[in-house]
């Protein structure tokens, strides 16, 4: 694959996206106007109208490749589907970051891409920061969305009970502090470790995994055909690492809205972004709105997978109550281990299972 951007990831694995599906989108508006965003657009049956469009929106520190297991299960299902996924600016194959962007910036890009492609009948699949990004991108055009699959994400103020990103994965080493502890040059090693190896584990195992992948990243010894290579290599540039770190720094106030200072653009604030989501989502897609099918997958060794977060989703979208799947033995990156099950749920939502 020829990479048409300055991404540090110039040699992606052969299965990065379905063959021949790679596309490039020049962002027309906003702080990233003119920058090149990678996406893939794949139709499982070329000569048949798709029965649904599945739109994958990823979080941090990941890219569209994190959905490969769900994607491949959908492709092999034999159903007629259109499958679209993008890499946000600063990760994957998209152009490198130029400032420390957060969810509201990525949402603007997704919205522009959706309109460019005129996507309809969307089943929106969201994980991590992809929750506010995907919902924020489509909340003003709810008629485009026919289904929603939620996994380990939130668009609500994080409840203070149990795990929070101030005490997870360990009270003495909370996730939000890691950007201050890990140099930019090694941040890709953190991504490789947590995306691919963050199953429930004790302190020694966790520290051993982190140390292993930091060493491998620092010595450029991660195998090129591995998922760890994708998630580490894409963050090898300083600005990509700093942009990824910005989202981690904001995890204690996830869903509350927050302000921060960027060295290039000064004060940035996304309170209005969250207010719009929280004030409109239920009316848009809940029983009083379009009443779309909603499914939830939650790894419960994680702040975004705890019961109080799930309850927030179910209160806003009650139709999710009978279609929620919880796994006590799974961590935050549930799509890495439950891809086929998620694909089956997507098909079931549309009567295709």
N, C-alpha and C positions, 0 to 999 in steps of 0.2 A: 504494500500500500504506500502511495506517495503522500506524505504528510504536508499539507499546504499551510503550514503555520510554523512559528518558531518554538513550538512546544519542545521541552527537553526529551519528550518521549517520541523519538524519531523512528524507532524500530519496534512497533507494536506486534504482539503475537498474531498468528494467522487467524485466530478466532475472535479478534477484537470486535468485529462486527460481521454480519452476514455478507458473503462475497458479493461485491458489486453494489452494495447499499450505501457506501460512504458518500457524504455530501458536505458542502461547506457553505456557510451562511454569513454574509457580511452584515453585521448589526447596523441598522440604519439610524438609530436614535439613542440619545442618552450619553452617559459618561464614557461608554465604550464604543461609540459610533465609529464605524470603519474597521473594527476588529473582526477577526475571523473565528467563527464558532463552528466546531465540528458536530455533525449529527449523522445518524444513519436512518434511512427510511426504506423499509423492506416490506414487500407484500408476499405473503406465503403462496398465493395462487395468482399468477400474473394476469390471467385472462378472466378473472372472476371478481366481482365486487366484494370487498371485505365486509364481513358481518360485524366487525368492531375494529376500532383503532385503539391500540394500546400505546399509551404515552408514558415512558419511564422518566422520572425526574429524580436524580440522585442528590446525595448530600455531601458531607465532608468528613474525612479526607479521602474521597472516592471519586469515581467517574462512571460513565455509562457501563463500563466493563463489569461493575459489581452486579449488574442484572443479567449476566450471561447465562446463568442456570435457569432463570425464569424464562428468558428469551428463547433459549434452545428448546425448552419443554413446550412452549407455545408453537414453535416452528414444527416440531415433530408430531404435534397433535393432529395434524392434517386439516385443521380448520382454516377457513379463509379469513386472514387477519392482516391488518396493516400495523406494523410495529415501528415505532419511532422513539429514539432516545438521543439526547444531546450530551456533550461534555461542556460543563460550565467554563466560562473564561477562567484561565489559571490552572486548569487540570486537564487530564486526558490529552487529547490531540488538539484542543483549542489553543488559541494564541495565549502567550504568557500574560499573567496579570500585570497591570500597570499601577494598581493601587490596592489597598486592603478592602476589598468589596465584601458585602454580606448578602443575606437572603433577598432583600428588596431589589438589589441590583441584578442578581441572577433572575429573579422573577420577571423583571422588565425584558430581559433577553428571551426568556421562554415565551412570554406573551407575544413578542414580535415574531418569533419563529412560528408559533401556532397560527398567527394571522397570515404570515407569508405562505404557509402550506395549506391554509384554510381547513384545518383539521376539524372534523365533526365526529359525532358518535364516539367520543373519547372515553376510554377507561383509563383513568388517571392513577398511576402507580407511584407512590411516594414513600421515601425513607429519609430519616434523619432530617437535616435542614431542607431536604427536598420537599418536606411537608409544607412549610410556609412558602417555599419557592413555587411549588406547583399550584397550590391553592391560591396563593397571591397572584399568580399569573392568570388564573382563569376565573377568579371570583366575580369579575365584572362582566364575564361572558358565560354565565352558568349553563346556558342552553347548549354549549358545545360538549358538556360532560354527561355521559350516560352511566358511569360507574366509577367507584373509587375503591382502591385497595390501599390501606394504611398499614405501615409497618414501622415500629419504633421511631415515632416522630411525635411532635406536638405543635399546635398552633395556639395553645392556651398557656397562661402563666403556670410555670412548673410548680406543682404542689410541694410543700416542704417536708412531707413525711418520707420516711425510708430513704432510698437512694436519691440523691440529687447530684449534680455535677460539682458540688462543693465537697462531697464525701465519697464519690465513686470514681474509679473502682475500689479505692481504699481511702479511709479518712486522712491518712498521712500523705497520700499522693493523689489528690483529686485531679480529674481530667483537665479542668480549666487552668491549672498551674503548669501543665506540661510545656506550653509554648515558652515560658520563662526559663525552663530548665534545660531544654534541648536546643542546641544551636540550629540555625536555619539550614546549614549544610547537612545536618543529619535528620531533618524532619521527615524526609521520605522514608527513612527506616522505621519511624514511628507508625506511619501510614501502613507500611507493609505488615507490621506486627499486629496492629489493632484490627484492620479490616479482615485479615485472613486468619488470625489466631487469637481472637478475643473471646473464646469460649469461657464459661465459668471456671475459675481456677484460683488457687491460693497465691499468696504474695511471692513466694520463691519462684513458682512457675511463671508468673507474670513478669517478674523482673528478668528471669532467664530468657524469656521470649523477646522482650524489648531489647535486651543487651545483644542477643544474637542478631537481630535484624538491623540494629544500629551498626554493628560491626560489618555485616555484609554490605549494607548500603555505603558505609564509609570506604570500604575497600573495593567497591564496584564488582562484587562477586555474586550478585543475585542472578540466577539463570534467566536468560532473556525470554524464554517461552513460559514463564510462570506469572501468575497473577501478582505475586509480590513485586516482580519487576515493574509491572504497570504502575502500581500505586506508589512505589518508591521513586521511580525514574521521573514521573510527571511532576514531582515536587523538588527536583534537583536544582531549579533556579531559585535565587533568593526571593524574588517577588512572588513567585508561586507559593513558596513556603510561608512567607509573611501573610499573604492573603488567606491561606488555609488556616494559619494560626489565629487570625482575627476571629473567625467563627468559633474556634475553641475557647478563646478568651471570653466570648459572650455567653457561653452556655449557662452560667449561673442566673442569667436574666432571660433565658429562652422563653419566649411567649409573652414577656412583660413589655416588650419594646425597650429600646435603649438608644443612647447617644454615645458617639465616640469621635475621636479626632483622627483624621487621616492626614499624612504629611503632604499629600498632593491636593486634597479637596477640602481641608479644614473640617469643621464640625458636620457630622452626618447623623441623621436621626431617623429611626424607623418606627416610632410610636404610631404614626398614622397608618402605616402599612399593616400593623397588627390589629389596630382598631377596626380597620375595614374588613379584615378577614373574620375577626370574632363577631362583628356586628352583622355580617351578611351570610355566613356559611350555612347556618341552620335554615334560614328562609330560602336560600338558593337551592339546597340539595336535600333538606330534611323533609318530613312528611307534609309540612305546610308549603313546600316548594315543589321541586321536580320529583322528590321521593325516589332518588336513584338507589340502586343496590350498593351497599357498602360492606366491605369485608376488612377485618383487622387481623394482622399477624404480629405477635409481640413476644420477643425474647425477654424473659423477666429478670435476667441478671443485668439490669440496666435501668437508669432513671426513667427513660422514655417507655419502658415496658411494664412499669408497676401498675397495680390495680387502680390507683387514684387517677393516673393519666388515662387509662382505658375508660374509666367512668366519665371523664370529661368528654371524650369522643362519643360515647354512647348517649350522653345527655344531649349533645348537640345534634347527633345523627342516630336516633333511636333504632333505625333499621339495622344498625350494626350489631345490636345486642345478640341476635341469634346467629351471627356469622363472625364470631370472634374466636381466635385460636391463640392460646397462651402456652408457652413452653418454658418451664422453669430451668431447663438445662441448656438454654441458648442465651447468648449475649446480645449486644446491640446490633451487630451486622447479620441479622437473621436471614437476609436474602442469600448469604453465602452457603447456608445449610438447608434451607427449606424452599428452594426454587421450584421443584416440581409440584409441591403442594400449593404454592402460590399460583402457579400456572393453572392448575386444576380449578382453583377458586375463581380465577378470572373467567375461565370458560363457563363455569357453572352460573356465574352472575348473568350471563347472556344466553343461558339455555343451550350451551354448546358442549357441555361435559358428557 
